[in-house]
Structures are given as structure tokens and as C-alpha cells.
Amino acid sequence: KVVTIAKSKKFRDHHGKVVLEGHRLIKDALEAGAVLQSLFFSTVGHLKELPEAKLKRANLIKVKFEDIKSWSDLVTPQGLIGIFSKPDHAKMSYPAAQLTSSLPLLLICDNIRDPGNLGTILRSAAGAGCEKVLLTKGCVDPWEPKVLRAGMGAHFHLPIVANLDWESVPSNLPAGVQVCVADNKDPGAQAETASVSRGAGGAASAPGNPKAPVKSKPKAAPEREDEEGAVGVCVPELAAQCYYENWTQTPVAVVIGGETHGLSPDALHLAASTGGKRLVIPVVSGVDSLNSAIAAGIVLFEGKRQLLRRHEQEDERQKFPIVG
């Protein structure tokens, strides 16, 4: 049963359960209010590191370490596996330090299908102080073991809303939000009909002169070919700029696309409807686009820097108002 829950998204969704492994992840989940159903442990000493009050209603089951090793997805199991009710982000109690550091910065993941990339992106989002992360349909299940491992507890530090269709994304965003996309298409090149974006989340453009400022004006929407070669939906061309130039209107959301399928037309339409921009991370000529997780980290922490700087400037204006 443990192995089935861990490896089968269909089983997880149907039964509303997830498997968490290791002291840190289980402790973070318990402290955030996740409901523990069963806890398998190899030695009683493992239980002493967990909040006792949170264990009272769970089934505590002592098993051989060899059993846990056979169930585990880790190279070096810690001897502790918990079956939890699938956490509901609306019912979680996130750490006070995370809440006080939260910024009006949101992340939308679009077609992030690699578990390691998604987990790393979630960890970066928590570290940057993102208010919320939205995962559209097409992203890997955030409760898959590899995502949980790479996330290093991020699942219990900020709200993660998964399996959203694009029609429901706006209702999960704050009013007045501007949506920007991180893309890797060269903004200096002509728009190509066959592909909006080959790669991920944020990466490369302006080859040959990575220090040169990059700006482009919105263009008429070209038609995009679908996978079978038929001309499909018109895709808007967004104004492009380097990621380090100002783009953090409050509040702001950033879309990171997957490396295989890139940004969806829906992501670009949402950005266009909010007056958003395409954020470009310049790289040296000849270097391929950045990994989506790396690009997400660069863009999110730059967004954090810009937002904090803006807050500092507003505080200074309030302390020292300009007298006309």
C-alpha cells in the first residue's frame, strides 16, 4: 500500500493520501497541520524527534528497517515513513517566518513535467518569499516522491494549488495582478510561426551580447502550428525586456514554462490580458537555454530584490516626504 500510494498518482487522487518520508519532511508536514494517518518507524528513537501531540491520533506501526528499505524510494532510508491525508493548502498553517516574509509575488508553473525541476522550483519559490504557487494541468504531480525530495519541505511553507486549468487560473490570482512570462526566444528575432517557445522557463536570448539591453514592442499575434502541423490558435507577441530591468508592479505573477513543451498559448494570452511582459535572461552566444529550475530561481529572486527595493523607497518617502 505504501509503495502504491507513493508511485501511483491515480491511487493518491482516488484515496486522498500521500506518502512522506524522512524526519524533516514529516515534521514540517505535522507542524503545518497535515493529517497523519499511519506512521511506520524502525526504532522508537525516530518518534522523539517529532511533535508528540501531532502523533496521538495516528496509527504508529513499528516495522523492521528492512521493510522500510524495501518500500523506500531513497538510497539511504531514514527509517520513517508516514501516510498522510492529501494536504489542502487552504487548511494549512504555514510557518510564521514564511508568512512575514511573503511578498506580492506569485509563480505559475506551465507544463513543468520533470519532478526534480518542479521540486527545485518550489524550493526556490519558498526561498524567495512567493505568496503562492499555481500548477496548471500538464505539470507533474507535486506529491510525487521525487518532487517532494527536491522540494525539501517547500510544500509546507507556501500554498501550492495544483491541477488548474487555465480558465480557473485568474480566480486564483489577486486583483490587479500583472502576469509576466519567462521565455527563451530571442526577442531580436522575427517571430516564427511554427513555435512560440522551445524551452523553458526562462532562459536564453540576446545571444552574442549578454550585457546589451533587450527590448521589443508587442507584435501582431502569429498563428501557431499544433503538433500535427495544422495552424491553430493565434499567439500574442509580448513586449520583451531583460529580467533585471523593472517589471515588478504590485502584485506580479511569473509564468515558468517546461523545457520540453515550453509556454502554452494560454500563458501568453493571460500575460497579454494583464499587460505583462516577456522576461529574458541573456546568455552567451552558443549556449542553449537555461534549465527551467535555474531560470525560475534567477527571475524569482530578482523579483524579490525589486519588490524589497520598492518597499524601501516607499518607506523613505513616508519618513521624508517631499514638501512642494
Disulfide bonds with the S-S distance in Angstrom:
none
